[in-house]
Amino acid sequence: MTPEELAEQLQDRAPAAYMVFETPQQPPYIVYALPDTNVVHADNRHYHTIPNGWLELYMKRLDFGLMKRVEDVFISGGLPWEKENEVYIDSEKLFQARWSFVLI
């Protein structure tokens, strides 16, 4: 899956932006990034660069169906992923669900 394919599939679930939205959003919305990489080296050669990402889904109320649809993006794309946490942000009055994934 390419970063562009990921962005397109996420937009089908909720408004999504890489790192930050340019305008304020009403929940639910998704923020994601690919901040680091794993680089495969052997025999003094570079073979492959594998981006690691995180994704945060913000919701007014927990929406298990929407969280499942986000996870379906990872599953259908064959991406290794892990749900890291689910928290309530009292100052924002929002729930946040966060995943980490590998974009392969």
C-alpha positions in Angstrom: 0.0 0.0 0.0 1.3 3.4 -0.9 0.9 6.6 1.3 -1.6 7.9 -1.3 -3.7 4.7 -1.2 -3.7 4.9 2.6 -4.9 8.5 2.5 -7.7 7.7 0.0 -8.9 4.7 2.1 -8.9 6.7 5.3 -10.9 9.5 3.7 -13.6 7.0 3.0 -13.9 6.4 6.8 -13.7 10.0 8.2 -12.0 13.2 7.3 -8.3 12.5 7.4 -5.1 14.6 7.4 -1.4 14.0 7.5 -0.3 15.4 10.9 -2.6 18.4 11.0 -5.7 19.8 9.4 -5.6 23.3 7.9 -9.0 24.1 9.3 -10.8 23.0 12.5 -12.7 19.7 12.1 -15.8 18.3 13.8 -15.3 14.8 15.1 -15.0 12.1 14.0 -11.7 12.7 12.2 -8.4 11.0 11.6 -4.8 12.3 12.0 -1.9 10.1 10.9 1.8 10.3 10.1 4.7 8.2 8.9 7.4 9.7 11.1 10.1 7.0 10.9 11.4 4.1 8.9 13.0 0.7 9.1 15.8 0.3 6.6 16.8 -3.1 5.4 20.6 -3.3 4.7 22.7 -6.3 3.9 26.1 -6.8 2.2 26.7 -3.0 2.3 23.6 -2.4 0.2 20.2 -0.8 0.8 17.4 -3.2 0.0 14.2 -1.6 1.2 12.8 1.2 3.3 9.7 0.5 5.4 7.7 3.4 6.8 6.3 3.1 10.3 3.2 5.1 11.1 0.7 6.0 13.7 -3.0 6.9 13.3 -5.3 8.7 15.8 -9.1 8.7 15.5 -10.9 11.4 17.4 -14.6 10.9 18.3 -17.3 12.6 20.5 -18.5 9.1 21.5 -16.8 5.8 21.2 -17.8 4.4 17.8 -16.7 0.7 17.7 -18.0 0.4 14.1 -15.9 3.2 12.9 -12.8 1.8 14.8 -13.4 -1.5 13.1 -13.6 0.2 9.7 -10.3 1.9 10.4 -8.8 -1.5 11.3 -10.2 -2.9 8.1 -7.9 -0.5 6.1 -4.9 -2.1 7.8 -6.3 -5.6 7.3 -7.3 -5.2 3.6 -3.9 -3.6 2.8 -2.0 -6.4 4.5 -0.4 -4.0 6.9 1.0 -5.1 10.3 -0.8 -3.0 13.0 -1.5 -2.8 16.7 -4.0 -0.8 18.6 -2.0 1.1 21.2 -4.7 2.7 23.3 -8.1 4.3 23.8 -8.4 7.4 26.0 -10.7 10.2 26.9 -9.3 13.6 26.6 -11.2 15.6 29.2 -10.0 19.0 28.1 -11.2 18.4 24.5 -14.3 16.3 25.5 -13.1 13.7 22.9 -12.2 10.1 22.8 -9.0 9.1 21.0 -8.1 5.7 19.7 -4.5 5.2 18.5 -2.9 2.6 16.3 0.6 2.0 15.1 1.2 0.3 11.7 3.9 -0.5 9.2 3.3 0.6 5.6 4.4 -2.3 3.5 
